[in-house]
Amino acid sequence: MNIKEIKNDKFLKKMNENELTLLASDIREFLISSISKTGGHLASNLGVVELTIMLHKVFDFNKDKLIFDVSHQSYVHKILSGRADKFDTLRKFNGLSGFQKISEGDSYEAGHSGTSLSAGLGFALSRDMHKEKYNVISVIGDASISNGLSYEALNHIGEVKTKFIIILNDNEMSINKNVGALHNHLDNLRSNKHYESTKDKAKGILNKIPLIGKPLVRMIKNIKLSIKKLYLKEGFIFEELGLDYYGPINGHDFNELEMYLKRAKESTHPVILHVITEKGKGYIYSEKDTTGKWHGVGPFNKESGVILSSDTNPTWSEVISNNLIRLMKKNIVVITPAMESGSKLTKFKSMFPKNFIDVGIAEEHALVLANAMSLNKIIPFVSIYSSFLQRGYDQVLHDIARMNSHVIIGIDRCGLVGADGSTHQGVFDVSFLLPIPKLIISVPKDSVESANLLNTAIKTNSPFIIRYSKKRIEYKEEKITSIQVGSWEKITDGLDATLITYGDFVNESISVIDKLKSDGYNVSLVNARFLKPIDFQMFNEITNKNKPIFVYEESMQIGGLGSYLGSITDKEIITYAIKDEFVNEGTREELLEYLGLDTDTIYNKIKEVITSARVRK
C-alpha cells in the first residue's frame, strides 16, 4: 500500500488479518525510510504499529478521544489520520510536529510524560457532565506510568470509576532501563499470563450454577483476590486502585488486541489493558538497541544503521560528563531522572556505579533526594533537562535554595533545542530561576570554562547551577582552576558600546564584534558567565561609560538577564531575546533567524543604534 495516499482510517474496518499484517509491514517500512531522512522517534513508533492500527479499527476517532502520553509515539496515528503525506516535513520549521498537536486535529498535546491519564480523565468527566457518549483512550508507557502525576491520576480514576480506557504500552524499555518497584511489579504481571484466563474461567463457571451463580459472581472481588494471591506475590496494584485489569496482551497479535479492545469498549467503568510490545520492532538495529540510541535519532543510513552527522565535536552533555569524571570524588553522586543516555552519563555510570542514581521519570523526587543527601555530607550533581526542570521548580525553591543546600544542578538542553519544538525548548529556566534567593546561576562559554565552573561548584557550599545547551562544541582539556563566583569576563574592550551575553552566544558574538570593528565601531564583548550573582563592579563600569548597552540572550526576554539588569540601573538596557511566545520546531539556525536573534540581525540592530547615537552627538 502507498502509505502517503492514506486519507483516513475507514479502510481498516473491512481488512482481514492478512491484510492488516501487510499494512503493518508497509507502515514500518515507511517509518524507517522517512525517519532515516528527517530524524525522529523511531523505536517507540515501530513498537506500536499493530496496537495503533487496531485502535483505529475498533474505535472512531472522529468522536472518540485518543491521547498518547508524551505523544512521541503517535506517528502511526498521524499516518492513519491522513498526515502521512507531510512526513517529509516531520519536526521541521513550519512542518509536521513530532508530537500530538491540537492544531493538526488531535484531541490533546504534550511532550512531557505523565499527563495522559489526567487529561483522559478530564475528557471522560467532561463527557459525563455533557451527557455525551464517546470513548476516551489514553496510551501510556511502562516508564511514564511510574511518574508521580500518573500515580495521582490513577488514584482519582479509581475513585470516580467513570468509563475510561487506559492502554499500558509495556516494552520494558523507556529511553533507558526502567527502575522502581512498579517496574518490578509489571515484571511480575508479564510472567503471569494465567491470571486473566483463570479469572474469566472462574466467572464463567459461577454464572452457570443454578440459583446461586449470580450472587456468587457479585462476590467476584473476593475470588479475584484469591487468584491474585495464588499467582502474584505482590498483588494487582491496578485492581486495588479500582481499575479492571486485562493482560498481559500480545501487542503484535491483531486478534488478541481486537478482542480486548472490544471488551474495554463495552465496559462501563475504568479499564487498563496491559499490552506487551517490542520497541523498535521491524528494524534490526533498533530491535537490538539496549541503550536508547534508537529512541530518538537524527538522519541515518537505513541500510547500515549509521547515524549521519558531519560534526564530530562532542555535545555539551558529553563535555559535562567528562568534567564529572575528571573531578570525581568519593562524596560526589550524580542523579538523573531517566536521562542517562540523553545526558551522556553512561560512561560515568560504568566507571562509578555506586555514585550514580537513576530515579526514573521523577524530577521532583530527584531534587529532594539530592537536597537531603547534601545535608549528609554528599555533593549531588543533578543532571536534568531545562524543560523538565519546570516540573521540579518547587523543589528548587522550597527545598534546595531555601535551605541553602550544596546541590549542583546541571541544566542540560538550555536554549533552543530545535526539532522537539515548544514542549522542549529550554528558554524559560533563566526567567524562573533568577528570582530565587541564594541560587548561584552560571553559564560556561566553552569546555574549559565549564570544567572550571564545575570545580567552583564543588568547592562552593551553596546551591549552584550550571546551564548548557544541546550544541556540539570544541573540546579542550586544560588545567582546572576555580572562578570567582559572580565574576564576568571581558572578551574585547571598546569605547562605542557594550554587548553583554552568555553561553553559546559569547563565541557566536565575536563575529558581530569583528564586523562592527571593520565598520569603525569598537564594542566591548562581556561574558556574563554568572547570571546570579552578577559582577556589580564590571556592570557599574559599563553603565558609567554612558554608551549603549546591549544584552543578547537565548532565553525569554521577560524575566531574563536584560530585564534583571534593567531593574538595577537607570541606564537604558537594550535587550535582544525571545519575545512572549512559544517557539515551535525548526533547526536552531532557522529559529534564531525567525526570532530575529541570528548574528546578522543582531549586527544590523547594534550598528543602527550606535550610528544613531553618534549622529545625536
C-alpha positions as CSV (number, residue, x, y, z in Angstrom):
1,M,0.0,0.0,0.0
2,N,1.1,3.5,-0.7
3,I,1.1,4.9,2.8
4,K,1.2,8.5,1.6
5,E,-2.2,8.0,0.0
6,I,-4.0,7.2,3.3
7,K,-6.5,10.0,3.9
8,N,-8.4,8.4,6.9
9,D,-8.8,5.1,8.7
10,K,-12.1,4.0,7.2
11,F,-10.5,1.3,5.0
12,L,-9.4,-0.6,8.2
13,K,-12.9,-1.7,9.0
14,K,-13.0,-4.2,6.2
15,M,-9.4,-5.5,6.4
16,N,-8.7,-9.1,7.4
17,E,-5.8,-10.3,9.5
18,N,-3.5,-10.9,6.4
19,E,-4.3,-7.5,5.0
20,L,-3.6,-5.9,8.4
21,T,-0.3,-7.7,8.6
22,L,0.8,-6.4,5.2
23,L,-0.3,-2.9,6.2
24,A,1.8,-3.1,9.4
25,S,4.8,-4.1,7.4
26,D,4.2,-1.2,4.9
27,I,3.9,1.3,7.8
28,R,7.1,0.1,9.4
29,E,9.0,0.4,6.1
30,F,7.5,3.9,5.6
31,L,8.6,4.9,9.1
32,I,12.1,3.6,8.7
33,S,12.6,5.2,5.3
34,S,11.0,8.6,6.3
35,I,12.7,9.0,9.7
36,S,16.1,8.0,8.2
37,K,15.8,11.3,6.2
38,T,14.3,13.6,8.8
39,G,15.2,12.1,12.2
40,G,12.7,11.5,14.9
41,H,11.4,9.0,17.4
42,L,11.8,5.7,15.6
43,A,11.9,2.7,18.1
44,S,8.8,3.7,20.1
45,N,6.7,4.1,16.9
46,L,7.9,0.8,15.4
47,G,6.7,-0.9,18.6
48,V,3.1,0.4,18.5
49,V,2.2,-0.3,14.8
50,E,-0.3,-3.2,15.4
51,L,-1.7,-1.5,18.6
52,T,-2.4,1.8,16.8
53,I,-3.9,0.0,13.8
54,M,-6.3,-1.9,16.0
55,L,-7.2,1.2,18.0
56,H,-8.2,2.9,14.7
57,K,-10.1,-0.2,13.6
58,V,-12.1,-0.7,16.8
59,F,-12.7,3.0,17.7
60,D,-14.0,6.0,15.8
61,F,-11.6,8.9,16.4
62,N,-13.9,11.4,14.7
63,K,-15.7,11.4,18.1
64,D,-13.6,9.2,20.4
65,K,-10.5,10.7,22.1
66,L,-7.0,9.2,21.7
67,I,-4.3,10.6,24.0
68,F,-0.7,9.4,23.8
69,D,1.4,10.0,26.9
70,V,4.4,12.2,25.8
71,S,3.0,11.6,22.3
72,H,6.3,10.9,20.6
73,Q,4.8,7.5,19.7
74,S,1.9,9.0,17.8
75,Y,3.4,8.7,14.3
76,V,1.3,5.7,13.2
77,H,-1.8,7.6,14.5
78,K,-0.8,10.5,12.3
79,I,-0.4,8.2,9.3
80,L,-3.9,6.7,9.8
81,S,-5.5,10.1,10.3
82,G,-4.2,11.3,6.9
83,R,-0.9,13.0,7.7
84,A,1.5,10.6,6.0
85,D,2.0,13.0,3.1
86,K,3.5,15.5,5.4
87,F,6.1,13.2,6.9
88,D,8.9,14.8,4.8
89,T,8.4,17.9,7.0
90,L,8.5,16.0,10.3
91,R,9.9,18.1,13.1
92,K,10.9,20.8,10.6
93,F,10.2,24.5,10.6
94,N,6.5,25.0,9.9
95,G,6.2,21.3,9.4
96,L,4.6,18.2,11.0
97,S,5.1,18.1,14.7
98,G,6.8,15.1,16.3
99,F,4.1,15.1,19.0
100,Q,0.3,15.2,19.0
101,K,-1.0,18.7,18.2
102,I,-4.5,20.1,18.5
103,S,-3.8,22.3,15.5
104,E,-3.3,19.1,13.5
105,G,-6.6,17.7,14.6
106,D,-5.6,15.7,17.7
107,S,-7.6,15.7,21.0
108,Y,-4.7,16.8,23.2
109,E,-1.0,17.6,23.0
110,A,2.1,17.0,25.2
111,G,5.8,16.4,25.2
112,H,6.4,15.6,28.8
113,S,5.5,12.3,30.5
114,G,2.7,11.5,32.9
115,T,0.0,13.9,31.5
116,S,-2.2,11.4,29.6
117,L,-4.1,9.9,32.4
118,S,-5.1,13.2,34.0
119,A,-6.0,14.5,30.6
120,G,-8.0,11.4,29.7
121,L,-10.0,11.6,32.9
122,G,-10.7,15.2,32.2
123,F,-12.2,14.3,28.9
124,A,-14.2,11.5,30.5
125,L,-15.7,13.6,33.2
126,S,-16.5,16.4,30.8
127,R,-18.2,13.9,28.6
128,D,-20.3,12.7,31.5
129,M,-21.3,16.2,32.5
130,H,-22.4,16.9,29.0
131,K,-24.3,13.6,28.9
132,E,-22.3,12.7,25.7
133,K,-21.3,9.2,24.5
134,Y,-17.8,8.6,23.3
135,N,-14.7,6.6,24.3
136,V,-11.6,8.1,25.9
137,I,-8.4,6.1,25.4
138,S,-5.0,7.1,27.0
139,V,-1.9,5.2,25.9
140,I,0.9,5.3,28.4
141,G,4.3,3.6,28.6
142,D,5.7,1.5,31.4
143,A,8.2,4.2,32.2
144,S,5.7,7.1,32.2
145,I,3.2,5.3,34.4
146,S,5.7,5.5,37.2
147,N,5.7,9.3,37.1
148,G,4.1,11.0,40.1
149,L,1.5,12.7,38.0
150,S,0.4,9.3,36.7
151,Y,0.0,8.0,40.3
152,E,-2.1,10.9,41.2
153,A,-4.4,10.4,38.2
154,L,-4.7,6.6,38.9
155,N,-5.8,7.3,42.4
156,H,-8.5,9.6,41.2
157,I,-9.6,7.4,38.3
158,G,-10.2,4.5,40.7
159,E,-12.3,6.8,42.9
160,V,-14.6,8.2,40.3
161,K,-15.0,4.9,38.4
162,T,-16.2,6.5,35.1
163,K,-15.8,4.8,31.7
164,F,-12.2,5.3,30.7
165,I,-9.7,3.1,28.8
166,I,-6.0,3.0,29.7
167,I,-3.6,1.2,27.4
168,L,-0.4,0.4,29.3
169,N,2.2,0.0,26.4
170,D,4.8,-2.1,28.1
171,N,8.0,-2.6,26.1
172,E,10.2,-3.0,29.2
173,M,12.4,-0.1,27.9
174,S,11.9,3.6,28.1
175,I,14.9,5.6,26.9
176,N,17.0,3.8,29.5
177,K,16.3,0.8,31.7
178,N,13.3,1.3,33.8
179,V,13.7,1.5,37.6
180,G,11.5,1.2,40.6
181,A,9.0,-1.0,42.4
182,L,6.2,-0.5,39.9
183,H,8.5,-1.7,37.1
184,N,9.3,-4.8,39.2
185,H,5.5,-5.3,39.7
186,L,5.0,-5.2,35.9
187,D,7.6,-7.8,35.5
188,N,5.5,-10.0,37.8
189,L,2.4,-9.4,35.7
190,R,4.2,-10.2,32.4
191,S,5.1,-13.6,33.8
192,N,1.6,-14.4,34.9
193,K,-0.4,-14.9,31.8
194,H,-2.6,-17.4,33.6
195,Y,-4.2,-14.8,35.8
196,E,-6.6,-13.4,33.2
197,S,-7.7,-16.7,31.9
198,T,-8.2,-18.2,35.3
199,K,-10.3,-15.2,36.4
200,D,-12.5,-15.5,33.3
201,K,-12.9,-19.2,33.7
202,A,-13.9,-18.8,37.3
203,K,-16.5,-16.2,36.4
204,G,-17.9,-18.4,33.6
205,I,-18.3,-21.4,35.8
206,L,-20.0,-19.5,38.6
207,N,-22.5,-18.0,36.2
208,K,-23.7,-21.4,35.2
209,I,-24.5,-22.6,38.7
210,P,-28.4,-22.5,39.2
211,L,-29.8,-20.1,41.7
212,I,-26.6,-19.2,43.5
213,G,-24.4,-18.4,40.4
214,K,-25.2,-14.7,40.0
215,P,-24.9,-13.9,43.8
216,L,-21.5,-15.6,43.7
217,V,-20.5,-13.5,40.7
218,R,-21.2,-10.5,42.8
219,M,-18.6,-11.8,45.2
220,I,-16.0,-11.9,42.3
221,K,-13.8,-9.4,44.0
222,N,-13.0,-11.9,46.8
223,I,-12.4,-14.6,44.3
224,K,-10.1,-12.4,42.3
225,L,-8.2,-11.6,45.4
226,S,-7.7,-15.3,46.0
227,I,-6.5,-15.7,42.4
228,K,-4.1,-12.8,42.8
229,K,-2.6,-14.3,45.9
230,L,-2.2,-17.6,44.1
231,Y,-0.4,-16.2,41.1
232,L,1.1,-12.9,42.2
233,K,3.1,-12.3,45.4
234,E,2.7,-8.5,45.2
235,G,-1.0,-8.5,44.1
236,F,-2.5,-6.3,41.4
237,I,-1.9,-2.6,42.1
238,F,-4.3,-1.6,39.4
239,E,-7.3,-3.6,40.6
240,E,-6.6,-2.4,44.2
241,L,-6.9,1.1,42.8
242,G,-10.3,0.2,41.3
243,L,-9.5,-0.4,37.7
244,D,-10.4,-3.6,35.8
245,Y,-7.1,-5.1,34.6
246,Y,-6.7,-7.2,31.4
247,G,-3.5,-8.7,30.3
248,P,-0.7,-9.3,29.6
249,I,-1.8,-8.9,25.9
250,N,0.4,-9.6,22.9
251,G,0.7,-6.1,21.3
252,H,1.6,-7.6,17.9
253,D,-1.4,-10.1,17.7
254,F,-4.3,-8.5,15.8
255,N,-6.9,-11.0,17.1
256,E,-5.9,-10.7,20.7
257,L,-5.7,-6.9,20.5
258,E,-9.2,-6.7,18.9
259,M,-10.8,-9.0,21.5
260,Y,-9.5,-7.0,24.4
261,L,-10.1,-3.6,22.9
262,K,-13.7,-4.5,22.2
263,R,-14.1,-5.8,25.7
264,A,-12.7,-2.5,27.0
265,K,-15.1,-0.6,24.7
266,E,-18.1,-2.4,26.2
267,S,-17.0,-1.7,29.8
268,T,-18.8,1.0,31.8
269,H,-16.0,1.8,34.2
270,P,-12.2,2.3,34.1
271,V,-10.2,-0.4,32.4
272,I,-6.5,-0.9,31.9
273,L,-5.2,-3.1,29.1
274,H,-1.6,-4.3,29.8
275,V,-0.2,-4.6,26.3
276,I,3.3,-6.1,25.7
277,T,5.1,-4.6,22.7
278,E,8.6,-4.8,21.3
279,K,10.2,-1.4,21.0
280,G,12.0,-1.0,17.6
281,K,10.2,-4.0,16.1
282,G,10.9,-4.5,12.4
283,Y,14.3,-2.8,12.1
284,I,17.2,-4.9,13.1
285,Y,19.3,-2.1,14.6
286,S,16.5,-0.7,16.8
287,E,15.5,-4.2,17.9
288,K,19.0,-4.9,19.2
289,D,19.2,-1.5,21.0
290,T,19.7,-1.7,24.7
291,T,21.0,1.8,25.4
292,G,18.2,4.0,24.0
293,K,20.2,5.1,20.9
294,W,17.2,4.5,18.6
295,H,14.6,6.2,20.9
296,G,15.2,9.5,19.2
297,V,17.6,9.7,16.3
298,G,18.9,12.2,13.7
299,P,19.0,11.2,10.0
300,F,20.7,7.8,9.4
301,N,21.6,5.3,6.7
302,K,18.8,2.8,6.9
303,E,20.9,0.0,5.3
304,S,23.9,0.3,7.7
305,G,22.2,1.9,10.7
306,V,24.9,4.6,10.8
307,I,23.8,7.9,12.2
308,L,24.7,10.7,9.8
309,S,26.5,13.7,11.3
310,S,29.0,16.0,9.8
311,D,30.1,17.4,13.2
312,T,32.4,15.2,15.2
313,N,32.7,17.6,18.1
314,P,31.2,16.4,21.4
315,T,27.9,17.7,22.7
316,W,27.8,19.8,25.8
317,S,26.3,16.8,27.6
318,E,29.5,14.8,26.8
319,V,31.7,17.7,27.9
320,I,29.9,18.0,31.2
321,S,30.1,14.2,31.7
322,N,33.8,14.2,31.1
323,N,34.2,17.1,33.6
324,L,32.4,15.0,36.2
325,I,34.8,12.1,35.6
326,R,37.9,14.4,35.8
327,L,36.7,16.0,39.1
328,M,35.2,12.8,40.7
329,K,35.5,12.4,44.4
330,K,34.1,9.7,46.7
331,N,31.4,12.0,48.1
332,I,30.0,13.1,44.7
333,V,26.8,11.5,43.4
334,V,25.3,12.0,40.0
335,I,21.5,11.8,39.9
336,T,19.4,11.7,36.7
337,P,15.6,11.4,36.2
338,A,15.7,8.7,33.4
339,M,18.1,10.6,31.1
340,E,21.3,8.5,31.4
341,S,21.8,8.3,27.7
342,G,20.4,11.7,26.7
343,S,22.7,13.4,29.2
344,K,25.7,11.1,28.1
345,L,26.2,9.7,31.6
346,T,26.7,6.1,30.6
347,K,30.5,6.3,30.8
348,F,30.3,7.9,34.2
349,K,27.9,5.2,35.4
350,S,30.2,2.4,34.2
351,M,33.2,3.9,36.0
352,F,31.4,4.9,39.2
353,P,28.3,2.7,39.5
354,K,28.0,3.3,43.3
355,N,27.9,7.1,42.7
356,F,25.2,7.1,40.0
357,I,21.5,7.1,40.7
358,D,18.7,6.9,38.1
359,V,15.4,7.7,39.8
360,G,13.2,7.2,36.7
361,I,10.9,9.8,35.4
362,A,10.7,11.6,38.7
363,E,12.2,15.1,38.6
364,E,10.7,16.3,41.9
365,H,11.9,13.2,43.7
366,A,15.4,13.6,42.2
367,L,15.8,17.1,43.5
368,V,14.5,16.4,47.1
369,L,16.7,13.3,47.2
370,A,19.7,15.4,46.2
371,N,18.8,18.0,48.8
372,A,18.7,15.5,51.7
373,M,21.9,13.9,50.6
374,S,23.6,17.3,50.5
375,L,22.6,17.7,54.2
376,N,24.5,14.5,54.9
377,K,28.0,15.3,53.5
378,I,27.3,14.2,49.9
379,I,27.7,16.5,47.0
380,P,24.9,15.7,44.5
381,F,25.1,16.7,40.8
382,V,21.5,16.6,39.4
383,S,21.6,16.3,35.6
384,I,18.2,17.5,34.2
385,Y,16.9,19.0,31.0
386,S,15.8,22.6,31.2
387,S,12.2,21.8,30.1
388,F,12.0,19.0,32.7
389,L,13.3,21.2,35.5
390,Q,10.0,23.1,35.1
391,R,8.4,20.1,36.8
392,G,10.8,20.5,39.8
393,Y,10.5,24.2,40.4
394,D,9.0,23.9,43.8
395,Q,11.8,21.6,45.0
396,V,14.5,24.0,43.8
397,L,12.8,26.9,45.6
398,H,11.2,25.2,48.7
399,D,13.9,22.7,49.4
400,I,17.3,23.4,47.8
401,A,17.5,27.2,47.7
402,R,15.6,27.9,50.9
403,M,17.9,25.6,52.9
404,N,20.9,26.9,51.0
405,S,21.9,23.3,50.3
406,H,25.1,22.3,48.4
407,V,23.4,20.8,45.4
408,I,24.8,21.3,41.9
409,I,22.2,21.3,39.1
410,G,23.4,20.7,35.6
411,I,20.7,22.1,33.4
412,D,21.0,20.3,30.0
413,R,19.3,21.4,26.8
414,C,19.2,25.1,27.6
415,G,18.2,27.5,24.9
416,L,16.7,26.4,21.6
417,V,16.7,22.7,21.1
418,G,15.2,22.7,17.6
419,A,13.2,19.8,16.3
420,D,11.4,18.8,19.5
421,G,9.5,22.1,19.5
422,S,7.6,24.1,22.1
423,T,7.4,21.4,24.7
424,H,11.2,21.0,24.9
425,Q,12.7,24.5,24.2
426,G,14.9,25.3,27.2
427,V,14.2,29.0,27.2
428,F,12.3,29.5,30.5
429,D,14.7,28.5,33.2
430,V,16.6,31.8,33.4
431,S,13.3,33.6,34.0
432,F,12.0,31.3,36.6
433,L,15.3,30.8,38.5
434,L,16.6,34.4,38.7
435,P,14.1,35.5,41.4
436,I,15.1,32.6,43.7
437,P,17.3,33.8,46.6
438,K,20.7,32.1,47.3
439,L,21.0,30.4,43.9
440,I,24.2,30.7,42.0
441,I,23.5,30.6,38.3
442,S,26.4,30.1,35.8
443,V,26.7,29.6,32.1
444,P,30.0,28.5,30.6
445,K,31.1,29.8,27.2
446,D,33.3,26.8,26.3
447,S,34.5,23.4,27.6
448,V,37.5,24.8,29.6
449,E,35.2,27.3,31.4
450,S,32.7,24.5,32.1
451,A,35.3,22.5,33.9
452,N,36.4,25.5,36.0
453,L,32.8,26.3,36.9
454,L,32.1,22.7,37.9
455,N,35.2,22.8,40.1
456,T,34.0,26.0,41.6
457,A,30.6,24.5,42.2
458,I,32.1,21.5,44.0
459,K,34.0,23.8,46.3
460,T,31.2,26.3,46.9
461,N,28.8,25.4,49.8
462,S,25.7,26.8,48.1
463,P,23.1,25.7,45.5
464,F,25.0,26.1,42.2
465,I,23.5,25.9,38.7
466,I,25.5,25.3,35.5
467,R,23.5,25.8,32.3
468,Y,24.5,24.3,28.9
469,S,22.9,23.7,25.6
470,K,22.3,20.9,23.1
471,K,25.1,22.1,20.8
472,R,28.3,20.4,19.8
473,I,31.4,22.3,20.8
474,E,35.1,22.2,20.5
475,Y,36.6,20.2,23.4
476,K,39.8,21.2,25.2
477,E,41.4,20.0,28.4
478,E,43.4,22.4,30.3
479,K,44.5,22.7,34.0
480,I,41.3,23.0,36.0
481,T,41.1,26.1,38.3
482,S,38.4,27.9,40.2
483,I,36.5,31.0,39.1
484,Q,35.5,33.8,41.5
485,V,31.7,33.5,42.0
486,G,29.9,36.4,40.4
487,S,32.8,37.4,38.1
488,W,32.3,38.3,34.5
489,E,34.9,38.2,31.7
490,K,35.7,41.0,29.2
491,I,36.4,39.3,25.8
492,T,37.0,42.6,23.9
493,D,37.2,46.2,25.0
494,G,35.6,49.0,23.1
495,L,34.5,52.6,23.7
496,D,31.4,52.8,21.5
497,A,29.1,50.3,23.2
498,T,29.0,47.1,25.3
499,L,27.4,43.8,24.3
500,I,26.7,41.5,27.3
501,T,25.9,37.9,26.6
502,Y,26.4,34.4,27.9
503,G,26.8,30.7,27.0
504,D,27.0,29.8,23.3
505,F,26.2,33.4,22.3
506,V,29.6,34.6,23.6
507,N,31.7,32.9,20.9
508,E,29.0,33.4,18.3
509,S,29.0,37.2,19.1
510,I,32.7,37.5,18.2
511,S,31.7,37.7,14.5
512,V,29.3,40.5,15.3
513,I,32.1,42.4,17.2
514,D,34.5,41.9,14.3
515,K,32.1,43.1,11.7
516,L,31.3,46.2,13.7
517,K,35.0,46.9,14.1
518,S,35.5,46.7,10.4
519,D,32.8,49.3,10.1
520,G,34.7,51.6,12.5
521,Y,32.8,50.7,15.7
522,N,34.6,49.4,18.8
523,V,32.3,47.4,21.0
524,S,33.1,45.6,24.3
525,L,32.0,42.0,24.5
526,V,31.3,40.8,28.0
527,N,30.9,37.1,29.0
528,A,28.3,37.2,31.8
529,R,29.2,33.7,32.9
530,F,27.4,34.4,36.2
531,L,23.7,35.4,35.8
532,K,23.5,35.5,39.6
533,P,25.2,37.0,41.4
534,I,26.3,39.4,38.7
535,D,29.6,41.2,38.5
536,F,28.5,44.5,40.0
537,Q,31.9,46.1,39.7
538,M,32.1,45.5,36.0
539,F,28.5,46.3,35.4
540,N,29.0,49.7,37.2
541,E,32.0,50.4,34.9
542,I,29.8,49.6,31.9
543,T,27.0,51.9,32.9
544,N,29.4,54.7,33.8
545,K,30.6,54.9,30.2
546,N,27.2,56.3,29.2
547,K,27.4,54.3,26.0
548,P,24.7,51.9,24.5
549,I,24.4,48.7,26.5
550,F,23.1,45.6,24.7
551,V,22.1,42.2,26.3
552,Y,21.8,39.3,23.9
553,E,20.1,36.1,25.3
554,E,18.9,32.8,24.0
555,S,16.2,32.9,26.7
556,M,12.9,34.7,27.3
557,Q,13.1,38.5,27.4
558,I,10.6,38.7,30.3
559,G,12.5,37.9,33.4
560,G,15.8,37.4,31.7
561,L,19.2,38.9,32.4
562,G,18.4,42.1,30.4
563,S,15.3,42.5,32.4
564,Y,17.2,42.0,35.7
565,L,20.0,44.4,34.7
566,G,17.4,47.0,33.7
567,S,15.8,46.8,37.1
568,I,19.0,47.8,38.9
569,T,20.1,50.7,36.8
570,D,18.5,53.9,35.5
571,K,20.5,53.5,32.2
572,E,18.8,52.0,29.2
573,I,19.4,48.3,28.6
574,I,18.6,47.2,25.0
575,T,17.7,43.5,25.2
576,Y,17.6,41.1,22.3
577,A,15.9,37.9,23.5
578,I,12.8,35.8,22.8
579,K,9.6,37.7,22.9
580,D,6.4,36.5,24.6
581,E,5.7,33.3,22.5
582,F,6.2,29.6,22.4
583,V,8.8,28.5,19.9
584,N,7.9,25.6,17.6
585,E,10.1,23.1,15.6
586,G,13.0,24.0,13.4
587,T,16.8,24.0,13.4
588,R,18.4,26.3,15.8
589,E,19.6,28.4,12.9
590,E,16.1,28.7,11.4
591,L,14.6,29.6,14.8
592,L,17.2,32.2,15.6
593,E,16.5,33.9,12.2
594,Y,12.8,33.6,12.8
595,L,13.1,35.2,16.2
596,G,15.5,38.0,14.9
597,L,18.3,36.6,17.1
598,D,20.7,35.5,14.4
599,T,24.1,37.2,14.4
600,D,23.4,39.1,11.1
601,T,20.3,40.7,12.5
602,I,22.0,41.5,15.8
603,Y,24.9,43.1,13.9
604,N,22.5,45.3,12.0
605,K,20.5,46.3,15.0
606,I,23.5,47.2,17.1
607,K,25.1,49.1,14.2
608,E,21.9,51.1,13.8
609,V,21.7,52.1,17.4
610,I,25.4,53.1,17.6
611,T,25.1,55.1,14.4
612,S,22.1,56.9,15.7
613,A,24.0,57.7,19.0
614,R,26.9,59.2,17.0
615,V,24.6,61.3,14.9
616,R,22.8,62.7,18.0
617,K,26.2,63.8,19.3
